[in-house]
Amino acid sequence: MKLIINNSSMQPIYEQICSQVKERILGGELKKDEMLPSVRTLAKELRVSALTVKKAYDTLEQEGFVVTVHGKGSFVSGINQALLMEEKRKEVETDLEEAIRKGRSCGMTTEEIAELFHIILED
């Protein structure tokens, strides 16, 4: 599995792994019941600590994206539609927050940002 780790990013490495695996699952690149690389294999491939990969896999499991079977490995779980929609909503929320930050950084008022938002919605 090809993942790209940015060591100069402010985002922790385990979160970078999580987000890229989630993208592949949500995008259909990784299918239900597909086996993920072992913790050691992925750690070696990415040149990071096995504990970092383990933390990423544990987080993905807590969020319902993977299932780990002791002694067998980690597998993509069946994503239910509610989880899929919640993940997409989080992405939209993050993008909107970023747009608002950019607007404020160039001096836009709340009213100007809201007006622009409504104009874009009408298209």
All heavy atoms as an XYZ file, in Angstrom:
968
protein
N       0.863     -1.164      0.000
C       0.000      0.000      0.000
C       0.913      1.233      0.000
O       1.768      1.380      0.854
C      -0.900     -0.030      1.238
C      -1.806      1.153      1.338
S      -3.149      1.044      2.547
C      -2.425      0.287      3.964
N       0.700      2.094     -0.956
C       1.522      3.293     -1.091
C       0.896      4.451     -0.313
O      -0.159      4.942     -0.668
C       1.659      3.686     -2.558
C       2.476      2.712     -3.368
C       3.937      2.859     -3.030
C       4.764      1.940     -3.894
N       6.097      1.784     -3.388
N       1.544      4.843      0.764
C       1.132      5.997      1.549
C       2.270      7.008      1.518
O       3.431      6.633      1.423
C       0.828      5.600      2.995
C      -0.252      4.554      3.223
C      -0.384      4.253      4.715
C      -1.570      5.001      2.658
N       1.920      8.273      1.591
C       2.934      9.320      1.578
C       2.935     10.008      2.939
O       1.918     10.548      3.369
C       2.649     10.342      0.458
C       2.698      9.638     -0.893
C       3.646     11.487      0.520
C       2.165     10.467     -2.038
N       4.076      9.958      3.600
C       4.233     10.573      4.911
C       5.038     11.852      4.749
O       6.100     11.857      4.142
C       4.956      9.609      5.889
C       4.160      8.315      6.061
C       5.208     10.288      7.226
C       2.749      8.491      6.559
N       4.496     12.930      5.302
C       5.173     14.224      5.264
C       5.737     14.498      6.652
O       4.997     14.853      7.564
C       4.186     15.317      4.841
C       4.829     16.676      4.759
O       5.975     16.866      5.136
N       4.069     17.643      4.274
N       7.037     14.324      6.791
C       7.671     14.499      8.101
C       7.684     15.946      8.567
O       7.849     16.210      9.747
C       9.097     13.945      8.077
C       9.109     12.437      7.989
O       8.376     11.765      8.697
N       9.932     11.895      7.107
N       7.511     16.890      7.649
C       7.515     18.303      8.052
C       6.107     18.822      8.336
O       5.926     19.978      8.688
C       8.186     19.158      6.971
O       7.471     19.070      5.765
N       5.108     17.946      8.213
C       3.726     18.340      8.476
C       3.486     18.489      9.971
O       4.116     17.811     10.790
C       2.767     17.277      7.923
O       1.441     17.521      8.335
N       2.559     19.373     10.318
C       2.164     19.533     11.723
C       1.253     18.380     12.160
O       1.045     18.169     13.345
C       1.444     20.866     11.930
C       2.316     22.086     11.682
S       3.752     22.150     12.756
C       2.967     22.536     14.304
N       0.693     17.651     11.186
C      -0.193     16.531     11.486
C       0.654     15.325     11.906
O       1.599     14.946     11.207
C      -1.030     16.190     10.257
C      -2.041     15.091     10.496
C      -2.830     14.742      9.236
O      -2.294     14.788      8.131
N      -4.080     14.396      9.414
N       0.339     14.693     13.041
C       1.101     13.517     13.472
C       1.090     12.415     12.405
O       0.130     12.284     11.649
C       0.370     13.053     14.735
C      -0.372     14.251     15.220
C      -0.730     15.038     13.988
N       2.155     11.632     12.379
C       2.296     10.588     11.358
C       1.160      9.576     11.433
O       0.619      9.177     10.402
C       3.677      9.908     11.475
C       4.765     10.917     11.103
C       3.766      8.677     10.585
C       6.186     10.449     11.335
N       0.747      9.184     12.636
C      -0.329      8.194     12.731
C      -1.622      8.747     12.128
O      -2.391      8.000     11.507
C      -0.532      7.703     14.173
C      -1.420      8.563     15.027
C      -2.784      8.278     15.130
C      -0.922      9.652     15.733
C      -3.605      9.061     15.923
C      -1.734     10.430     16.514
C      -3.078     10.138     16.609
O      -3.910     10.911     17.376
N      -1.854     10.062     12.269
C      -3.049     10.667     11.671
C      -2.941     10.712     10.149
O      -3.938     10.553      9.445
C      -3.276     12.079     12.213
C      -3.796     12.106     13.631
C      -4.034     13.528     14.138
O      -3.908     14.497     13.359
O      -4.358     13.663     15.335
N      -1.727     10.927      9.640
C      -1.519     10.906      8.197
C      -1.841      9.525      7.644
O      -2.484      9.395      6.599
C      -0.080     11.285      7.842
C       0.276     12.727      8.147
C       1.713     13.039      7.792
O       2.169     12.734      6.688
N       2.438     13.665      8.721
N      -1.407      8.485      8.357
C      -1.695      7.110      7.945
C      -3.201      6.871      7.972
O      -3.781      6.375      7.006
C      -0.949      6.090      8.852
C       0.564      6.223      8.666
C      -1.421      4.659      8.558
C       1.396      5.473      9.695
N      -3.844      7.253      9.077
C      -5.297      7.076      9.221
C      -6.051      7.749      8.087
O      -6.922      7.133      7.461
C      -5.791      7.663     10.547
S      -5.434      6.685     11.990
N      -5.738      9.004      7.836
C      -6.507      9.740      6.839
C      -6.322      9.159      5.444
O      -7.284      9.076      4.676
C      -6.164     11.226      6.865
O      -4.827     11.451      6.526
N      -5.129      8.698      5.115
C      -4.910      8.121      3.796
C      -5.587      6.756      3.640
O      -6.121      6.446      2.577
C      -3.409      8.021      3.504
C      -2.783      9.392      3.300
C      -1.305      9.320      3.010
O      -0.889      8.645      2.077
N      -0.509     10.027      3.813
N      -5.583      5.966      4.701
C      -6.282      4.673      4.648
C      -7.786      4.912      4.547
O      -8.477      4.271      3.742
C      -5.930      3.786      5.870
C      -6.813      2.545      5.919
C      -4.455      3.388      5.828
N      -8.314      5.869      5.325
C      -9.744      6.207      5.247
C     -10.123      6.645      3.840
O     -11.150      6.214      3.312
C     -10.090      7.347      6.212
C     -10.263      6.942      7.637
C     -10.751      8.163      8.406
C     -10.231      8.202      9.797
N     -10.624      9.400     10.528
N      -9.303      7.508      3.237
C      -9.567      7.974      1.865
C      -9.675      6.798      0.911
O     -10.556      6.769      0.051
C      -8.441      8.900      1.377
C      -8.510     10.302      1.882
C      -7.327     11.141      1.418
O      -6.720     10.826      0.362
O      -7.004     12.122      2.105
N      -8.795      5.837      1.065
C      -8.796      4.678      0.166
C     -10.014      3.781      0.403
O     -10.548      3.203     -0.529
C      -7.504      3.906      0.326
C      -6.337      4.723     -0.200
C      -5.157      3.857     -0.550
N      -4.234      4.630     -1.339
C      -3.119      5.178     -0.868
N      -2.796      5.023      0.389
N      -2.322      5.864     -1.655
N     -10.435      3.690      1.656
C     -11.622      2.893      1.964
C     -12.866      3.594      1.435
O     -13.684      2.990      0.742
C     -11.741      2.627      3.480
C     -10.597      1.710      3.952
C     -13.099      2.007      3.822
C     -10.480      1.570      5.465
N     -12.998      4.881      1.754
C     -14.174      5.635      1.330
C     -14.235      5.775     -0.183
O     -15.312      5.823     -0.769
C     -14.193      7.015      1.994
C     -14.378      7.012      3.509
C     -14.177      8.403      4.081
C     -15.738      6.464      3.893
N     -13.075      5.827     -0.822
C     -13.016      5.942     -2.276
C     -13.192      4.611     -2.999
O     -13.227      4.565     -4.226
N     -13.277      3.523     -2.246
C     -13.495      2.218     -2.854
C     -12.233      1.517     -3.320
O     -12.289      0.417     -3.868
N     -11.074      2.140     -3.092
C      -9.809      1.517     -3.496
C      -9.505      0.294     -2.622
O      -8.989     -0.709     -3.109
C      -8.691      2.549     -3.393
C      -7.378      2.098     -3.970
C      -6.310      3.181     -3.880
O      -6.643      4.380     -3.972
O      -5.136      2.811     -3.695
N      -9.832      0.410     -1.337
C      -9.710     -0.729     -0.425
C     -11.115     -1.264     -0.177
O     -12.004     -0.527      0.225
C      -9.070     -0.305      0.903
C      -7.600      0.092      0.856
C      -7.148      0.650      2.206
C      -6.736     -1.105      0.477
N     -11.308     -2.531     -0.446
C     -12.632     -3.154     -0.368
C     -12.835     -3.879      0.957
O     -11.884     -4.242      1.647
C     -12.802     -4.169     -1.508
C     -12.493     -3.629     -2.891
C     -13.630     -2.834     -3.416
C     -13.355     -2.421     -4.854
N     -13.748     -1.099     -5.175
N     -14.112     -4.127      1.251
C     -14.493     -4.867      2.455
C     -13.741     -6.199      2.504
O     -13.593     -6.874      1.489
C     -16.003     -5.123      2.434
C     -16.515     -5.841      3.660
C     -18.019     -6.040      3.563
C     -18.600     -6.557      4.833
N     -18.504     -7.943      5.075
N     -13.249     -6.535      3.680
C     -12.507     -7.770      3.966
C     -11.108     -7.814      3.368
O     -10.421     -8.829      3.489
C     -13.297     -9.019      3.537
C     -14.606     -9.162      4.283
O     -14.655     -8.761      5.470
O     -15.587     -9.652      3.690
N     -10.660     -6.728      2.720
C      -9.300     -6.705      2.186
C      -8.323     -6.550      3.341
O      -8.539     -5.762      4.261
C      -9.147     -5.552      1.197
C      -7.835     -5.569      0.441
C      -7.791     -4.540     -0.681
O      -8.853     -4.152     -1.194
O      -6.677     -4.132     -1.023
N      -7.248     -7.312      3.288
C      -6.252     -7.294      4.358
C      -5.310     -6.108      4.172
O      -4.829     -5.848      3.074
C      -5.454     -8.590      4.359
C      -4.490     -8.726      5.491
S      -3.708    -10.348      5.445
C      -2.737    -10.269      6.922
N      -5.066     -5.397      5.273
C      -4.084     -4.314      5.269
C      -2.704     -4.917      5.509
O      -2.589     -6.016      6.062
C      -4.404     -3.305      6.373
C      -5.747     -2.581      6.281
C      -5.916     -1.651      7.480
C      -5.864     -1.799      4.998
N      -1.645     -4.205      5.127
C      -0.296     -4.711      5.424
C      -0.127     -4.878      6.933
O      -0.747     -4.153      7.715
C       0.629     -3.610      4.903
C      -0.197     -2.770      3.994
C      -1.615     -2.921      4.438
N       0.714     -5.810      7.325
C       0.964     -5.979      8.758
C       1.592     -4.711      9.312
O       2.158     -3.898      8.570
C       1.906     -7.165      8.999
O       3.219     -6.827      8.596
N       1.496     -4.554     10.616
C       2.054     -3.382     11.287
C       3.544     -3.269     10.967
O       4.035     -2.203     10.576
C       1.811     -3.441     12.812
C       2.617     -2.383     13.538
C       0.325     -3.297     13.115
N       4.255     -4.357     11.099
C       5.708     -4.341     10.855
C       6.034     -4.028      9.396
O       6.954     -3.260      9.112
C       6.329     -5.679     11.249
C       6.405     -5.877     12.728
C       7.122     -7.156     13.060
N       7.037     -7.413     14.486
C       7.021     -8.613     15.023
N       7.083     -9.677     14.252
N       6.948     -8.750     16.316
N       5.288     -4.633      8.481
C       5.534     -4.406      7.056
C       5.324     -2.949      6.688
O       6.165     -2.334      6.021
C       4.610     -5.298      6.191
O       4.875     -6.664      6.508
C       4.811     -5.053      4.719
N       4.206     -2.365      7.130
C       3.923     -0.977      6.800
C       4.930     -0.041      7.474
O       5.385      0.934      6.868
C       2.491     -0.606      7.185
C       2.020      0.774      6.708
C       2.128      0.908      5.187
C       0.586      1.032      7.156
N       5.302     -0.348      8.713
C       6.285      0.475      9.419
C       7.613      0.480      8.669
O       8.238      1.535      8.492
C       6.477     -0.035     10.847
N       8.020     -0.683      8.191
C       9.281     -0.794      7.450
C       9.184     -0.031      6.129
O      10.100      0.702      5.752
C       9.598     -2.269      7.200
C      10.945     -2.508      6.599
C      11.235     -3.997      6.500
C      12.609     -4.234      5.916
N      12.910     -5.661      5.789
N       8.053     -0.183      5.442
C       7.840      0.488      4.154
C       7.855      2.008      4.303
O       8.429      2.719      3.472
C       6.492      0.036      3.581
C       6.149      0.580      2.214
C       4.790      0.078      1.750
O       4.573     -1.152      1.765
O       3.950      0.923      1.381
N       7.226      2.508      5.377
C       7.138      3.954      5.590
C       8.330      4.514      6.364
O       8.437      5.727      6.532
C       5.847      4.295      6.352
C       4.537      3.940      5.659
C       3.360      4.235      6.574
C       4.407      4.687      4.341
N       9.163      3.625      6.884
C      10.310      4.003      7.713
C       9.871      4.780      8.953
O      10.373      5.870      9.253
C      11.327      4.805      6.909
C      11.959      4.007      5.808
C      13.089      4.774      5.141
N      13.493      4.073      3.950
C      13.422      4.578      2.725
N      12.994      5.804      2.542
N      13.803      3.875      1.692
N       8.863      4.214      9.624
C       8.372      4.792     10.877
C       8.321      3.687     11.925
O       8.468      2.507     11.603
C       6.964      5.439     10.727
C       7.011      6.576      9.718
C       5.909      4.422     10.350
N       8.063      4.065     13.154
C       7.974      3.099     14.241
C       6.740      2.204     14.075
O       5.676      2.668     13.655
C       7.885      3.858     15.566
O       7.465      3.007     16.604
N       6.897      0.937     14.452
C       5.756      0.022     14.437
C       4.671      0.502     15.397
O       3.477      0.296     15.138
C       6.209     -1.396     14.812
N       5.068      1.179     16.468
C       4.084      1.711     17.416
C       3.212      2.794     16.768
O       2.027      2.919     17.075
C       4.784      2.284     18.655
C       5.476      1.261     19.554
C       6.263      1.970     20.654
C       4.470      0.298     20.150
N       3.789      3.553     15.849
C       3.036      4.588     15.133
C       1.972      3.950     14.248
O       0.814      4.380     14.231
C       3.990      5.458     14.286
O       4.945      6.075     15.154
C       3.239      6.515     13.503
N       2.364      2.909     13.518
C       1.415      2.202     12.654
C       0.348      1.522     13.503
O      -0.834      1.572     13.178
C       2.132      1.181     11.744
C       1.131      0.367     10.938
C       3.121      1.891     10.823
N       0.749      0.927     14.614
C      -0.204      0.269     15.521
C      -1.235      1.280     16.022
O      -2.435      0.987     16.068
C       0.549     -0.355     16.694
C      -0.314     -0.933     17.791
C      -0.703     -2.347     17.495
C      -1.372     -3.020     18.671
N      -2.815     -2.931     18.666
N      -0.775      2.484     16.384
C      -1.690      3.521     16.855
C      -2.672      3.898     15.743
O      -3.864      4.088     15.997
C      -0.909      4.748     17.324
C      -1.773      5.831     17.933
C      -0.941      6.934     18.556
C      -1.827      7.958     19.234
N      -1.059      9.007     19.896
N      -2.186      3.988     14.515
C      -3.055      4.313     13.378
C      -4.097      3.217     13.180
O      -5.291      3.501     13.022
C      -2.226      4.493     12.114
N      -3.670      1.959     13.203
C      -4.600      0.843     13.025
C      -5.617      0.791     14.163
O      -6.799      0.533     13.937
C      -3.844     -0.482     12.928
C      -3.238     -0.781     11.568
C      -3.099      0.199     10.583
C      -2.796     -2.056     11.258
C      -2.549     -0.085      9.343
C      -2.250     -2.351     10.013
C      -2.127     -1.371      9.061
O      -1.588     -1.672      7.830
N      -5.161      1.043     15.400
C      -6.085      1.060     16.540
C      -7.128      2.153     16.377
O      -8.316      1.950     16.652
C      -5.321      1.263     17.855
C      -4.523      0.049     18.284
O      -4.719     -1.045     17.694
O      -3.677      0.190     19.194
N      -6.692      3.325     15.912
C      -7.616      4.447     15.687
C      -8.620      4.091     14.597
O      -9.823      4.337     14.749
C      -6.834      5.722     15.301
O      -5.930      6.044     16.364
C      -7.768      6.889     15.055
N      -8.139      3.493     13.511
C      -9.034      3.082     12.424
C     -10.041      2.045     12.913
O     -11.206      2.057     12.499
C      -8.222      2.520     11.248
C      -7.434      3.552     10.453
C      -6.393      2.866      9.565
C      -8.368      4.411      9.612
N      -9.600      1.179     13.807
C     -10.515      0.171     14.359
C     -11.561      0.830     15.254
O     -12.751      0.517     15.171
C      -9.742     -0.897     15.125
C     -10.625     -2.034     15.587
C      -9.843     -3.244     16.064
O      -8.655     -3.113     16.417
O     -10.440     -4.330     16.102
N     -11.141      1.762     16.101
C     -12.078      2.468     16.980
C     -13.123      3.220     16.170
O     -14.274      3.337     16.579
C     -11.335      3.450     17.889
C     -10.529      2.797     18.971
C      -9.631      3.806     19.703
O      -9.531      4.960     19.330
N      -8.968      3.332     20.759
N     -12.725      3.739     15.022
C     -13.635      4.505     14.178
C     -14.473      3.616     13.251
O     -15.297      4.122     12.496
C     -12.848      5.534     13.358
C     -12.220      6.609     14.225
C     -11.379      7.607     13.440
O     -11.310      7.519     12.194
O     -10.794      8.496     14.077
N     -14.242      2.301     13.303
C     -15.063      1.377     12.537
C     -14.617      1.121     11.112
O     -15.345      0.502     10.335
N     -13.418      1.555     10.748
C     -12.946      1.360      9.378
C     -12.257      0.013      9.177
O     -12.248     -0.513      8.068
C     -11.994      2.490      8.975
C     -12.700      3.783      8.707
C     -12.881      4.712      9.717
C     -13.206      4.061      7.451
C     -13.544      5.908      9.475
C     -13.875      5.247      7.199
C     -14.047      6.170      8.218
N     -11.624     -0.505     10.219
C     -10.950     -1.804     10.108
C     -11.318     -2.693     11.289
O     -11.777     -2.211     12.327
C      -9.404     -1.674     10.028
C      -8.974     -0.824      8.850
C      -8.810     -1.150     11.303
N     -11.106     -3.977     11.074
C     -11.295     -4.966     12.125
C      -9.982     -5.733     12.231
O      -9.430     -6.162     11.216
C     -12.439     -5.950     11.771
C     -12.550     -7.051     12.796
C     -13.747     -5.210     11.627
N      -9.476     -5.890     13.456
C      -8.234     -6.625     13.657
C      -8.555     -7.984     14.263
O      -9.273     -8.073     15.258
C      -7.272     -5.839     14.571
O      -7.006     -4.580     13.964
C      -5.971     -6.591     14.775
N      -8.035     -9.026     13.643
C      -8.206    -10.391     14.131
C      -6.842    -10.838     14.645
O      -5.878    -10.929     13.869
C      -8.701    -11.329     13.001
C      -8.871    -12.744     13.527
C      -9.989    -10.799     12.391
N      -6.770    -11.076     15.951
C      -5.492    -11.439     16.580
C      -4.867    -12.629     15.858
O      -5.498    -13.660     15.653
C      -5.698    -11.750     18.068
C      -4.422    -11.966     18.802
N      -3.521    -10.954     19.034
C      -3.870    -13.091     19.319
C      -2.480    -11.451     19.682
N      -2.673    -12.744     19.873
N      -3.610    -12.466     15.460
C      -2.890    -13.531     14.795
C      -3.132    -13.602     13.290
O      -2.456    -14.333     12.582
N      -4.098    -12.862     12.780
C      -4.412    -12.906     11.347
C      -4.119    -11.577     10.660
O      -3.743    -11.549      9.500
C      -5.885    -13.250     11.147
C      -6.275    -14.573     11.742
C      -6.746    -15.498     10.676
C      -7.239    -16.762     11.358
N      -6.958    -17.926     10.598
N      -4.374    -10.453     11.349
C      -4.105     -9.148     10.753
C      -5.292     -8.209     10.834
O      -6.291     -8.498     11.487
N      -5.167     -7.104     10.121
C      -6.223     -6.083     10.091
C      -6.884     -6.089      8.723
O      -6.203     -6.146      7.694
C      -5.636     -4.700     10.393
O      -5.117     -4.666     11.700
N      -8.213     -5.990      8.731
C      -8.998     -6.075      7.510
C      -9.978     -4.906      7.429
O     -10.458     -4.423      8.453
C      -9.801     -7.385      7.483
C      -8.933     -8.611      7.565
C      -8.527     -9.107      8.804
C      -8.522     -9.249      6.417
C      -7.720    -10.225      8.889
C      -7.711    -10.375      6.492
C      -7.308    -10.872      7.724
N     -10.279     -4.488      6.200
C     -11.256     -3.427      5.992
C     -12.617     -3.946      6.416
O     -13.036     -5.030      6.016
C     -11.292     -3.000      4.508
C     -12.372     -1.952      4.271
C      -9.934     -2.466      4.073
N     -13.296     -3.165      7.253
C     -14.629     -3.575      7.687
C     -15.658     -3.079      6.689
O     -15.368     -2.225      5.848
C     -14.941     -3.022      9.082
O     -15.040     -1.624      9.039
N     -16.846     -3.600      6.791
C     -17.934     -3.118      5.945
C     -18.361     -1.758      6.460
O     -18.770     -1.630      7.603
N     -18.237     -0.747      5.645
C     -18.586      0.612      6.059
C     -20.094      0.783      5.944
O     -20.662      0.591      4.873
C     -17.884      1.650      5.161
C     -16.367      1.515      5.244
C     -18.307      3.058      5.510
C     -15.791      1.811      6.603
N     -20.720      1.137      7.062
C     -22.156      1.398      6.954
C     -22.367      2.818      6.439
O     -21.506      3.682      6.567
C     -22.883      1.134      8.284
C     -22.536      2.125      9.373
O     -22.275      3.281      9.111
N     -22.567      1.649     10.610
N     -23.495      3.053      5.850
C     -23.776      4.330      5.197
C     -23.765      5.499      6.176
O     -23.336      6.592      5.827
C     -25.115      4.268      4.455
C     -25.048      3.450      3.170
C     -23.963      3.928      2.226
O     -22.949      3.272      2.065
N     -24.160      5.059      1.599
N     -24.218      5.289      7.407
C     -24.221      6.369      8.392
C     -22.796      6.825      8.688
O     -22.515      8.025      8.769
C     -24.918      5.922      9.672
N     -21.883      5.872      8.835
C     -20.475      6.194      9.089
C     -19.885      6.927      7.892
O     -19.167      7.910      8.042
C     -19.687      4.916      9.375
C     -18.204      5.080      9.686
C     -18.006      5.899     10.947
C     -17.542      3.723      9.816
N     -20.214      6.478      6.711
C     -19.728      7.101      5.487
C     -20.200      8.556      5.402
O     -19.412      9.464      5.139
C     -20.208      6.316      4.269
C     -19.808      6.831      2.901
C     -18.300      6.792      2.721
C     -20.488      6.022      1.821
N     -21.477      8.777      5.657
C     -22.028     10.130      5.590
C     -21.422     11.032      6.668
O     -21.133     12.200      6.415
C     -23.553     10.106      5.718
C     -24.255      9.535      4.500
S     -23.768     10.301      2.948
C     -24.344     11.961      3.188
N     -21.215     10.518      7.860
C     -20.619     11.304      8.940
C     -19.200     11.729      8.565
O     -18.787     12.866      8.804
C     -20.610     10.510     10.248
C     -20.012     11.243     11.418
C     -20.725     12.544     11.780
O     -21.935     12.675     11.515
O     -20.059     13.439     12.323
N     -18.452     10.826      7.965
C     -17.087     11.135      7.549
C     -17.084     12.229      6.479
O     -16.285     13.159      6.529
C     -16.408      9.859      7.018
C     -14.915      9.938      6.978
C     -14.251     10.158      8.330
O     -14.760      9.688      9.372
O     -13.206     10.835      8.345
N     -18.008     12.144      5.541
C     -18.112     13.167      4.487
C     -18.506     14.515      5.093
O     -17.997     15.556      4.692
C     -19.123     12.751      3.414
C     -18.696     11.562      2.592
C     -17.530     11.932      1.714
C     -17.134     10.760      0.839
N     -15.913     11.031      0.093
N     -19.415     14.506      6.062
C     -19.826     15.753      6.722
C     -18.644     16.407      7.437
O     -18.494     17.625      7.421
C     -20.954     15.484      7.718
C     -22.298     15.328      7.064
C     -23.405     15.224      8.110
N     -24.664     15.006      7.453
C     -25.289     13.837      7.372
N     -24.765     12.776      7.946
N     -26.440     13.727      6.735
N     -17.809     15.570      8.077
C     -16.632     16.099      8.761
C     -15.693     16.782      7.762
O     -15.124     17.826      8.059
C     -15.871     14.975      9.482
C     -16.464     14.582     10.813
C     -15.462     13.730     11.564
C     -16.056     12.410     11.922
N     -15.135     11.507     12.598
N     -15.543     16.183      6.592
C     -14.690     16.770      5.560
C     -15.232     18.123      5.111
O     -14.474     19.084      4.962
C     -14.585     15.839      4.346
C     -13.758     14.608      4.576
C     -13.742     13.691      3.360
O     -13.978     14.156      2.230
O     -13.486     12.487      3.550
N     -16.545     18.195      4.900
C     -17.170     19.453      4.478
C     -16.989     20.507      5.572
O     -16.641     21.661      5.287
C     -18.666     19.250      4.143
C     -19.377     20.582      3.943
C     -18.829     18.365      2.912
N     -17.204     20.115      6.812
C     -17.053     21.045      7.933
C     -15.623     21.591      8.007
O     -15.413     22.797      8.173
C     -17.410     20.325      9.242
C     -17.429     21.213     10.450
C     -17.856     20.450     11.699
O     -18.768     19.619     11.627
O     -17.247     20.718     12.748
N     -14.657     20.714      7.841
C     -13.252     21.124      7.865
C     -12.950     22.100      6.734
O     -12.281     23.117      6.933
C     -12.333     19.884      7.759
O     -12.597     19.023      8.872
C     -10.868     20.276      7.764
N     -13.469     21.805      5.538
C     -13.251     22.689      4.387
C     -13.896     24.054      4.615
O     -13.314     25.093      4.271
C     -13.797     22.055      3.104
C     -12.991     20.838      2.656
O     -11.873     20.635      3.175
O     -13.486     20.083      1.795
N     -15.099     24.059      5.186
C     -15.772     25.331      5.461
C     -15.015     26.147      6.508
O     -14.872     27.358      6.375
C     -17.219     25.090      5.914
C     -18.193     24.657      4.827
C     -19.530     24.258      5.431
C     -18.380     25.746      3.790
N     -14.527     25.472      7.546
C     -13.745     26.168      8.570
C     -12.502     26.800      7.960
O     -12.149     27.937      8.292
C     -13.349     25.210      9.698
C     -14.496     24.829     10.596
C     -14.132     23.742     11.594
O     -13.065     23.089     11.444
O     -14.912     23.536     12.528
N     -11.849     26.085      7.060
C     -10.659     26.603      6.392
C     -11.005     27.821      5.542
O     -10.290     28.824      5.545
C     -10.004     25.517      5.531
C      -8.781     25.982      4.769
C      -7.614     26.377      5.659
O      -7.557     25.961      6.833
O      -6.748     27.127      5.166
N     -12.119     27.760      4.819
C     -12.550     28.887      3.991
C     -12.849     30.115      4.856
O     -12.484     31.240      4.501
C     -13.775     28.499      3.167
N     -13.492     29.897      5.984
C     -13.801     31.011      6.893
C     -12.513     31.626      7.438
O     -12.371     32.846      7.492
C     -14.736     30.546      8.037
C     -16.123     30.224      7.459
C     -14.828     31.591      9.146
C     -17.026     29.461      8.405
N     -11.558     30.781      7.827
C     -10.262     31.280      8.314
C      -9.576     32.132      7.248
O      -9.043     33.204      7.538
C      -9.349     30.112      8.706
C      -9.386     29.771     10.171
C      -8.236     28.852     10.582
N      -8.195     27.587      9.865
C      -8.965     26.534     10.162
N      -9.814     26.587     11.157
N      -8.866     25.424      9.472
N      -9.600     31.654      6.012
C      -8.977     32.408      4.920
C      -9.677     33.742      4.715
O      -9.021     34.765      4.519
C      -9.015     31.606      3.616
C      -8.007     30.498      3.560
C      -8.069     29.764      2.228
C      -7.064     28.643      2.184
N      -7.126     27.905      0.911
N     -11.009     33.737      4.751
C     -11.771     34.973      4.599
C     -11.445     35.969      5.686
O     -11.222     37.155      5.422
N     -11.389     35.491      6.915
C     -11.095     36.380      8.047
C      -9.669     36.906      7.975
O      -9.399     38.044      8.353
C     -11.342     35.657      9.360
C     -12.828     35.459      9.608
C     -13.155     35.369     11.075
N     -14.603     35.412     11.255
C     -15.312     34.438     11.781
N     -14.714     33.343     12.207
N     -16.615     34.556     11.907
N      -8.749     36.064      7.489
C      -7.342     36.486      7.423
C      -7.133     37.610      6.417
O      -6.163     38.355      6.514
C      -6.427     35.308      7.088
O      -6.568     34.947      5.725
N      -8.056     37.737      5.464
C      -7.916     38.850      4.505
C      -8.896     39.976      4.816
O      -9.170     40.836      3.980
C      -8.046     38.365      3.067
S      -9.666     37.786      2.603
N      -9.458     39.960      6.041
C     -10.253     41.084      6.509
C     -11.744     41.019      6.228
O     -12.448     41.998      6.458
N     -12.244     39.897      5.738
C     -13.684     39.796      5.479
C     -14.457     39.720      6.793
O     -14.024     39.072      7.740
C     -13.998     38.559      4.624
C     -13.480     38.637      3.202
S     -13.828     37.126      2.256
C     -15.586     37.315      1.973
N     -15.614     40.381      6.821
C     -16.479     40.321      7.999
C     -17.324     39.051      7.924
O     -17.425     38.414      6.866
C     -17.426     41.534      8.055
O     -18.327     41.458      6.940
C     -16.675     42.838      8.045
N     -17.959     38.718      9.034
C     -18.846     37.562      9.077
C     -19.967     37.718      8.054
O     -20.320     36.756      7.365
C     -19.424     37.385     10.496
O     -18.336     37.196     11.404
C     -20.362     36.200     10.580
N     -20.490     38.925      7.951
C     -21.579     39.185      7.001
C     -21.111     38.975      5.560
O     -21.833     38.414      4.739
C     -22.129     40.608      7.178
C     -22.856     40.843      8.490
C     -21.907     41.013      9.691
O     -20.712     41.379      9.511
O     -22.354     40.736     10.824
N     -19.904     39.439      5.248
C     -19.368     39.270      3.890
C     -19.159     37.795      3.562
O     -19.472     37.346      2.458
C     -18.050     40.036      3.738
C     -18.201     41.530      3.727
C     -16.872     42.266      3.779
O     -15.937     41.785      4.471
O     -16.783     43.319      3.129
N     -18.657     37.058      4.530
C     -18.443     35.620      4.325
C     -19.784     34.926      4.117
O     -19.946     34.109      3.209
C     -17.666     35.001      5.508
C     -16.236     35.551      5.545
C     -17.650     33.470      5.407
C     -15.469     35.211      6.806
N     -20.780     35.261      4.953
C     -22.113     34.661      4.829
C     -22.745     35.016      3.485
O     -23.356     34.156      2.823
C     -23.015     35.122      5.974
N     -22.594     36.266      3.052
C     -23.155     36.695      1.773
C     -22.514     35.919      0.619
O     -23.193     35.441     -0.284
C     -22.932     38.196      1.583
C     -23.523     38.742      0.298
C     -23.281     40.241      0.140
O     -22.970     40.922      1.145
O     -23.395     40.716     -1.004
N     -21.197     35.769      0.668
C     -20.488     35.012     -0.356
C     -20.948     33.553     -0.365
O     -21.176     32.959     -1.427
C     -18.981     35.102     -0.110
C     -18.069     34.406     -1.116
C     -18.290     34.944     -2.527
C     -16.611     34.572     -0.707
N     -21.136     32.997      0.817
C     -21.604     31.614      0.953
C     -22.968     31.463      0.273
O     -23.203     30.517     -0.488
C     -21.675     31.233      2.432
C     -22.136     29.825      2.677
C     -21.281     28.755      2.457
C     -23.423     29.567      3.140
C     -21.717     27.452      2.689
C     -23.845     28.283      3.368
C     -22.993     27.220      3.141
N     -23.868     32.397      0.521
C     -25.222     32.329     -0.064
C     -25.171     32.516     -1.576
O     -25.933     31.849     -2.299
C     -26.141     33.353      0.591
C     -26.519     32.982      1.987
N     -27.311     31.895      2.285
C     -26.163     33.531      3.175
C     -27.450     31.805      3.597
N     -26.758     32.772      4.167
N     -24.282     33.366     -2.061
C     -24.143     33.555     -3.507
C     -23.677     32.257     -4.165
O     -24.204     31.827     -5.185
C     -23.162     34.715     -3.818
C     -23.784     36.054     -3.427
C     -22.751     34.704     -5.296
C     -22.806     37.217     -3.442
N     -22.701     31.615     -3.557
C     -22.168     30.363     -4.099
C     -23.232     29.272     -4.047
O     -23.359     28.464     -4.981
C     -20.884     29.942     -3.348
C     -19.780     30.946     -3.669
C     -20.473     28.526     -3.722
C     -18.534     30.789     -2.824
N     -24.022     29.237     -2.990
C     -25.096     28.229     -2.867
C     -26.119     28.344     -3.988
O     -26.709     27.347     -4.412
C     -25.815     28.361     -1.520
C     -25.239     27.586     -0.353
C     -26.033     27.884      0.912
C     -25.197     26.109     -0.601
N     -26.352     29.563     -4.471
C     -27.370     29.793     -5.498
C     -26.947     29.290     -6.864
O     -27.784     29.095     -7.732
C     -27.722     31.287     -5.567
C     -28.479     31.749     -4.337
C     -28.678     33.261     -4.297
O     -28.298     33.952     -5.265
O     -29.209     33.742     -3.292
N     -25.660     29.098     -7.080
C     -25.179     28.623     -8.393
C     -25.604     27.209     -8.687
O     -25.836     26.367     -7.986
C     -23.657     28.736     -8.483
C     -23.221     30.164     -8.760
O     -24.094     30.993     -9.064
O     -22.014     30.421     -8.656
